[in-house]
Amino acid sequence: MRIVFCGTPEFAVPTLRTLLANPEFSVEAVITQPDRPRGRGQQVSASAVKEVATEAGLLIYQPQSMKSDEARDFIAEIKPDAAVIIAFGQIIPRRLLEIPRLAWINLHGSLLPKYRGAAPIAWAIINGESKTGLTTMRLDPGLDTGPILMQREVEIGSDETSPELAKRMAELGAPLMVESLTKLERGEIAPIPQDSTQASYAPILTKEHGRIEWTQLAGEVYNRIRGLAPWPGAFTTFRGKLCHIWGRPSGPGTSQDVGTLIVNDATIQVVCGEGTRLRLEGVQIEGRKRVSALEFVNGARLARGERFGG
């Protein structure tokens, strides 16, 4: 099967590697986002998918826009049987959807129609879900609205972070994509339309999503810490400065103002909604390095009743 592979981040890499290793498939070209500034140093670098494609000696195409005539001509010249798309980062216009003989097949990190959008894994954790999953679907012009081919349910660990869950799901998604392509070619799958009345959305993450509301329960704050790792992270303010925090629920305590820091021997807790407590593990004040909760308290010389976010 002649494949055009379209993807950008690390989440797409296991499927690309699996297709390259399977003699039933021939990856004719890889389409990925243009090289961009990445990481803390903002050095211009290639995407994770481009790095793998370069190692494999594949034809690589990095369009600024998939709406261009050039993009259409590039794919049409290859005459692919199928196009595989995973976390590419651009909408595929209708006229390109008609080019592959079988379809454009997308791997999405949720059990559609739940969590349509750019950040399904992060939002599943933020919202306290215990389960999520993977979906393969035939791409259509909408946002994750195409008919479903196959799905696989995935448990979310109680302490699992977004990067940890994404890595595990990426590995599980590779064989699901292979099975979907194979069964579609054999006519063994009947695509099922999504029930849009059951849809929910997972919008792209912004920095402001990381701001902690201390009126939430400690477990909800913990879900935000896990779900927003590593970016934008969960943050609050302390003495007028932004600070990222890490911690986990530690049970209820006496009623005090939310955000109040409680020091008890070597344990530092933050009061959350309904008297629940978050055991503070690490703090990073803007412009400084991350330190342990105890180092933070010793350096800050807390006054009685001092609060985060106040």
Beta strands, then each sheet from edge to edge (+ up, - down):
strand 1: 2-7
strand 2: 26-31
strand 3: 36-38
strand 4: 43-45
strand 5: 60-61
strand 6: 82-86
strand 7: 103-108
strand 8: 131-138
strand 9: 148-155
strand 10: 235-238
strand 11: 241-252
strand 12: 261-264
strand 13: 267-271
strand 14: 276-285
strand 15: 291-292
sheet 1: 5+ 2+ 1+ 6+ 7+ 8- 9+
sheet 2: 3+ 4-
sheet 3: 10+ 11- 14+ 13- 12+
sheet 4: 10+ 11- 14+ 15-
end
